[in-house]
Amino acid sequence: MALMITDECINCDVCEPECPNDAIYMGLEIYEIDPRKCTECVGHFDEPQCVQICPVACIPVDPAHIESRESLFEKFQRLAAAKATATGSGSPAP
């Protein structure tokens, strides 16, 4: 499952820096979440950090991107490996 930000977003800027996968970015009017990068913080935290910090509770699961916890972890591993390769830091974390 990827998360999404609804139009109730008030552009408070607190979610973007909390995303460990850099999946949150400023869209045309509100913040948006790239479903290719969103792992709901699987591999990083027990709970999605953006959901925890959002003051208006406008970050639900995106029904267009339903994924199992296992597939989210696989996505985390792919993203970690790509990041390690891009930074030249060697092997990604387990």
Residue pairs with C-beta under 8 A, 6 or more apart in sequence:
1 40
1 61
1 62
1 65
1 66
1 67
1 72
2 23
2 33
2 35
2 38
2 40
2 61
2 62
2 65
2 67
3 33
3 38
3 40
3 48
3 50
3 51
3 59
3 60
3 61
3 62
4 32
4 33
4 35
4 59
4 60
4 61
4 62
4 64
4 65
5 15
5 24
5 30
5 31
5 32
5 33
5 58
5 59
6 58
6 59
6 60
7 29
7 30
7 58
8 56
8 57
8 58
9 30
9 31
9 56
9 58
10 55
10 56
10 58
11 26
11 30
11 31
12 55
12 56
14 53
14 54
14 55
15 24
15 31
15 49
15 50
15 53
15 54
15 59
16 24
16 25
16 26
16 31
18 24
18 49
18 50
18 52
18 53
19 33
19 38
19 49
19 50
20 41
20 44
20 45
20 49
21 37
21 38
21 39
21 44
21 76
21 79
22 37
23 33
23 34
23 35
23 36
23 37
23 38
23 39
24 31
24 32
24 33
24 34
24 50
25 31
25 32
25 34
26 32
33 50
33 59
33 62
35 62
35 64
35 65
37 79
38 65
39 72
39 73
39 75
39 76
39 79
40 48
40 72
41 47
41 48
41 49
42 69
42 72
42 73
42 75
42 76
43 72
43 73
43 76
43 77
43 80
44 76
48 59
50 59
51 57
51 59
67 75
77 92
80 92
80 93
81 92
83 92
84 90
84 91
84 92
